Amino acid sequence: MQSTDKNTGLIWANLNTFNYANKDGEGYQFYEVDVDDLIKNYLFGVDGFRVPTCYELWQAVADKTIPFHEDHYGVTLMGRVRMESWRLLAIQYWTCEYNGYKRKKDLDEKGATRGLTDNELIPAAIFPCSDYLIQNSDYQEKVNPDNPVYTEKERLQFTLDLFTKNELLPVFNDEAITELYKKLYFEKPQLVEQLQELENQIKQLQTVTLLSSEFDYTALLAKYDIKAIDASLIKYYQAVQQWCRELMEKVDYYEEQKASVIKDFNLISLKLSKKYEANPNLTEAENILLRDRQRFFQKNFSLGMNSVKTKLLAVKKQADALEYRIDEIDEGENSLRELAELEQEKRASFAFLAENTAKIIKNALRKIEYFEANHTFVMNAINIWEKWTEGYRVFKTTYKEDMKHDCEDDGIEEEIWSAWYQDWQQLRYAIELKMQPVIERGLHGSMPTNKEVKTSVPEQLIHILDDYKKQIDKFYKEERKGIYQKFAFQAGGDLQEKFETESSLYKFVAMLQSELQDIIFNCKNAEDRVWILNWANSLLDIQIDEVLKFVANNDLQKISHTILDEFAALKQKNYDIYLADAKAYSEEKARREKAYNSLIFKMRKDLAK
């Protein structure tokens, strides 16, 4: 440990460890040692050690506060080396203020350079110092007793600040004072820092932070002694009660902060909360479709924090019941046995209960956060659900009645128009099946696009699906009857009518696929492209399937097997291999459309023979 001079702020080398003299304990001859290397190669533990100036060394000798003193024999270093004061500088002087003939008159007058000669053969000791603590400061000026600006108390404070700032421990003559200093300026600050850290932790635990789906319930759980709680039934129910109260407070605070969002969510919940009632105009499969669709929307879009509170209160109620049972047993005559039986009952560990209640909250918050981040999509999805559900009911009632009356006015028998409506219903049902998967995909995350779009990919898919549905509706309302009338009085007209109907419907499929192509190739991720194609495949093949089924059911021997094989082969064309190239995909789509129309023409030609 080095010595610090409080009057100058200089740090002096520890003469117990630094080789201030040669191995014989005598002063060095100038040719024995390179002073700069000796200092440079020694690890002082502090930077900036050098030989002192003449004045610095003179001050140290005159002050007598460092490990040497001056008497009538000269200077004694560590009780071993005796030499005159100036001999301390015999080797060092050419690096001090005397060097280069810089001897100052005031230093001569004070005696700082007394005895200096040019005799380099005189042996001398080396006593390095460092001004590391006072660099770029006016410390020496401030503590100078001749400075009239500061009082003695203020000068002492400057010294104290120097020590405390640099975490130096002074050694007083009185060991008790040294120990007191250590407690005040070393141990106390550490204790204060630890206390502040504890206060910050307590403050953090007490602060009401807004919940989120990432909320770390273990931070709340940290203040509970889980082992003790699980070992004591009384501690258990008390902890459960307290835990539920804490979560309820956080849920209440969350509701206050998210009032507008939750209000919107609750309005949606009201729409979805009504129990689905089977419609007699719908088939069993159609009722199941609409019922399951409503349940899907209820599960994913309805929330209401009240359901979360109900679950938390149900847990607390069970803890309250446990407390009540213990109170009842205490009043009975068989309390020991009954308490033992109660204690043996199975119940969830406190840690598991805490994790489960946190999960209930996090699942609810995840929905709200999704709602906030995707408000437009959610609201549009609910509108789609309402619109499509009501639209299908209209299709099964109004549209059916309109077709019936329109055909009856033209004398078309029920057997005929009801078959048309059956075909129409099959198409509409197939389209209805495609809506929910798109919404579900939208809930799982975004589908990034190459070009910026105003609406999300799922909403675009719903839009083109709705357009396809409208085209199908328009065809059966306005065109289907005309095709029938065109072939009604021709031989084999019913077969030609069917093929022309399917050919007309395929045009709508081709339009759907064209619109899909733009969406598919704007998707950035290959997996999204594949998902869309797989989602649409059954619609793209629906007219091919219908023609093949019609041919099989009617045993049309006139159509060659070659044509039928080629037609069936259209289904085997896999668009997946073209998903990396928009041009190749477009060419394959056009080729398939051309092949379909060509094969339909060939079939109708064979039938006409």
Secondary structure, DSSP 4 states (H G I P E B T S, - for coil): --EE-TTT--EE--TTTS--S-TTSSPBPTTT--HHHHHHTS--SSS-EEPPPHHHHHHHHHHT-SSEEEETTEEEETTTEEE-GGGGGTTTGGGSTTGGGT--HHHHHHTTTTT--S-TTS-B----EE-GGGTTS-HHHHH-TT-SSS-HHHHHHHHHHHHHHTT-----SSHHHHHHHHIIIIIHHHHHHHHHHHHHHHHHHHS-PPP-TT--HHHHHTTS-HHHHHH-HHHHHHHHHHHHHHHHHHHHHHHHHTHHHHHHHHHHHHHHHSPP---TTS-HHHHHHHHHHHHHHHHHH---HHHHHHHHHHHHHHHHHHHHHHHHHHTSS-HHHHHHHHHHS----HHHHHHHHHHHHHHHHHHHHHHHHTHHHHHHHHHHHHHHHHHHHHIIIIIHHHHHHHHHHTT--HHHHHHHHHHHHHHHHHHHTTHHHHHHHHHT----BSS--SS-HHHHHHHHHHHHHHHHHHHHHHTHHHHHHHHTTSTTHHHHHHHHHHHHHHHHHHHHHHHHHHHHTTBSSHHHHHHHHHHHHHHHTHHHHHHHHHHHHHT-TTS-HHHHHHHHHGGG--GGGGTT-HHHHHHHHHHHHHHHHHHHHHHHHHHH-
